[in-house]
Amino acid sequence: MPTSEGNSPKTPQHILVRGTNWIGDAVMTTPALRRLRAVFPAAHITLLTGPRTAGLFAASKLVDELLLYHRQEEGARAFLRMVRVLRARRFNLALLFQNAFEAALLTWAGGVPLRLGYAAQRRSLLLTHRLQRTPEHRNRHQVNDYLDLVKLAERVCGVAEPFSSTTAELLPELVAGADQLREAEMLLRQYGLDWQQRPLVALNTGATNSRAKCWPVERFAALGDALIKQCNAQIVLIGAPAERANAAQVLAQMRLPKAINLAGETTMAQLIGLLACCDLLVSNDTGPAHIAAALGRPTLTIFGPTNEWETAPTGARAALIRAEGIECARCMHRDCPIDHRCMTLLGVEVVVERAAELLNRIG
């Protein structure tokens, strides 16, 4: 149950949202941002976020402004500077999608009178209104956690309209802006890829924060070869800079030529535009899978150690696949302590079949 300290409810005119740091998490906040915009249409909504995720919202109408926070790059200096910015801006309400202690400390020090978030990392006393996590949150999609904070804001501010959670409201949504599409098209032309004449398939073969999430490189290589041979596909490999070596291993083991390694070579704008141009993304459970699904593109996400009920990319054309009958699946380990069976028992043939099925649904 939420608790509060004596702040009188009123309709906020200046709302600050502390966004999340991970790409997938940031995408999963979009239904809550959409609801926030609908509930407070006259408010100026500012998203406080780091440079890693800011590009996701460059073309978004869900927020009015992006406030870049360089905490990871500049440390305490960035924190103190942002405190001064928040005090000068006089925000009425802060929603903390990020669960870090620092997010609460920042908005408290920044003088935001209403500070809403989850009671995590011993920050409860810094929040004016808080939600508690309960066992009921397990196996519930994370999208609902962010929506619950907006629901709390409605109650705190006395919004009369009842909170609803239709299926459509739960789906993350991103839009590729004209500039993002233009940058991606220039990149594709640079490598001689014609996405309008032949299927364009992206493979996201790494995972920055978890080796256990990764389907073996030789399986991805065989998948790429099969999609080239069976579907006349053009293959691009994507990922973060730290995943470029993994993508290079996949490329080295492919038997058919002309796959392109773009891992670590794209800006966020190019990545969003590129995924918007793709006919299919096959990915480990990482951020680009959430981006592609939210863009409405066919997306096949491979799951093993992570819990798809809580964090699966969702969308009208999103699908997932995992090896069945693995007792230790969803263990959440970042490195497998045994034999990585949740990934090694997922064969190439079944992934090729699902990927080809999604490609055949194009149009």
Buried (B, 14 or more C-beta within 10 A) or exposed (E): EBEBEEBEEEEBEBBBBBBBBBBBBBBBBBBBBBBBBEBBEEBBBBBBBBEBBBBBBBBBEBBBEBBEBBBEEEEEEBBEBBBEEBEEBEBBBBBBBBBBEBBBBBBBBBEBBBBBBBBBEEBBEBBBBBBEEEEEBEEEBBBBBBBBBBBBBBBBBEBEEEBEBEEEBBBBBBBBBEEBBEBBBEBBEEEEBEBEEBBBBBBBBBBBEBBBBBBBBEBBBBBBBBBBEEBEBBBBBBBBEEBBEBBBBBBEBBEEEEBBBBBBBBEBBBBBBBBBBBBBBBBBBBBBBBBBBBBBBBBBBBBBBBBBEBBBBBBEBBBBBBBEEBEBBBBEBEEBEEEBBBBBBBEBEEBBBBBBEBBEEEE
